[in-house]
């Protein structure tokens, strides 16, 4: 039993020893830990735990086996996993062992990850066991496994547009598939959150839409007339439904449908008179819509038909214009402006304005008779008829412009100019003294100008049997000439008429003209040459162009005769546009006619592809000629003077305007700034002020008329005269009548002054003449600008005998008339002259008579006083001798009233002073030699007066006892 027991004990011990040996054998670290070769992980930006696939677990074969459950075995550290090691630079991860015995571990972030900076991380990892023994000797490492970790994004960023503003331009009338694209970006790293999933137009009620890709298109056809520009607000959303941080502005401009046209010029151009040439199209360019053009041609027309007689011309009388143009002799104006010397046009309607030419209207019922003797035309000699005419389509009857016919008994037309069926016809009947055979009698011209309702200038040079017609400066030959017999001999006088033809047999007018006429002139003995004709027709306004040197050879420019239109042709568009930019308007008149001048540009182009060639519409505008500063013509000088009757009756007569001065001024408004106003101490509003400044200017005059105020001139004993040679030297003419005289002709104000200084008034019978009044008026541009009425009063001084009026000093002579002073139109002029003391001669005559009478009276009284004093002294001496006994008057009392002597003397002195004052009037300043002598006599008589005064002063009134 003991053995058996021992045997059992021995078996147990052996088992224990075996287990211990096994344990000992297990403590030997023979194997490396084992991990997977590749790991894939995911981590979210805002998380630190990485989810790996497969999980991180390290295995080690050195770990002890697990036996039956009945056995409890404690593992040693040789089978445990002590840690994981990550290899790589700046790896933001770390590996942590969760269970050493099982080898389970995790990877987590060491810092916050940013997917936008790095979306993926790759590194290697190793596992290591705990080694042998307590000090971990013989530690084993596993192989390196690759770890791929993806950082998952969170939607932290909102979409942002790439541009601050989007702009696009579209042409009206089209629907676009895409107008423009807006684009937003998202800073998130993931596809889900970084992608823009939709766009939206925030602005309501606009004809546009946007798709998910940001393309904007219009939903309907756009109209430039409805809206020039649309402004849209657009936003964006990412796939995480985040809206853009800021919306974006989209501007879509609507452009009109491209139409080839002239662009870049102002339709209204203002022209200030006196400024020279003014560029009309300084910034003009041609829009061709990108169509290739090979050549271009443009016509520019300046429409001036409504201004005067077709354009702006000098509005002097037609006779003056002929002189200015070189036709200085033989001209007779049949339609002059109405005046005192030319009054046969008074009844005709005119344009009622002086800004432009004066024209006469004939309505088919009006005509005038030209005074007899005004025109003396011999058909055998050359002569010229010129006229301005505006005529439209009318009846088929003859319409007479000018007619010379029998005055009585018969209806024969000697010569006439008339219109018939839009033909201009000149009739010339031969002189009866000629041989009776056929000769040219009617000359016919068929012209469109006759009936186009526009102004045209016609000049007919007649040198029988040939007649030349110039219409607007262009020569035309008659298309038909008819012949006729000469007139029969007759002693009947002829009548010259305008606007109809006088029928002497019926004593009435016939063949009335319907239209407008102006400037009807007959010039006898001369033919107008082409230079004069062109001068008469040329306008003072028109188009002008200064070709730049660099384009002069590339562009061709042609003008019409009156420069109212021009044509430009070229192939280079750039050079063509430069020429257009240098086209200007010019008006050379000092005082142009204000108003509108319309402009029209007509353009034709040629293209490489004629089928696709463009058409350029006409461009229209206008030039506004501003109102010129109107001159104020002022006449000044001596307006009241007196001359002796002998001067009026002398051969020279009396000069009416010896110191006349003609001045013309214009008034300008000038701006004065606030600084100058402040410097002058003005307390007005400190803004730009306007002040009126008068400025003297020089210009011509064309007429001055001297008319008589009151009774007309009596040619038998009075006249107005002027030196004709002086007039001829200045190319001036004079006409006179019983109403006065008129000086005509275009000349300077200085020359008119010199001529007016020479006008003299003569009167051969001045016995009943006491004064004469005259009025002077000057004008410019045929009455457009008229001066003030300068009135002059001339008094006649008659020689008087002062002795006849000694006893009637206070009675005015019978030839003295009351004087009415003429009010001067201008003030401030020095009227002093050699006859200054003779102003108001009627009063001067009174003063002279009174002074002479008073002198005679004083002499008479002085002599009387001296004689009386001498006689008194003689009597005293004789009485002293004869009377030996003196009178005893001691008891007498003599009472004298001193006031009685004083009042008598004072009243007589006052009466004399009143008489002298009433006689002298306002002429107290006029001192004559007679007055000087009388004053000396009065001084000589003073001692005697003083003695009388001293005697009166000895008698004083004793008023001490009076009570008041």
Order of alpha helices (4+ residues) and beta strands (2+ residues): alpha-beta-beta-beta-beta-beta-beta-beta-beta-beta-beta-beta-beta-alpha-beta-beta-beta-beta-beta-beta-beta-beta-beta-beta-alpha-beta-beta-beta-beta-beta-beta-beta-beta-beta-beta-beta-beta-beta-beta-beta-beta-beta-alpha-beta-beta-beta-alpha-beta-beta-beta-beta-beta-alpha-beta-beta-alpha-beta-beta-beta-alpha-beta-beta-alpha-beta-beta-beta-beta-alpha-alpha-alpha-alpha
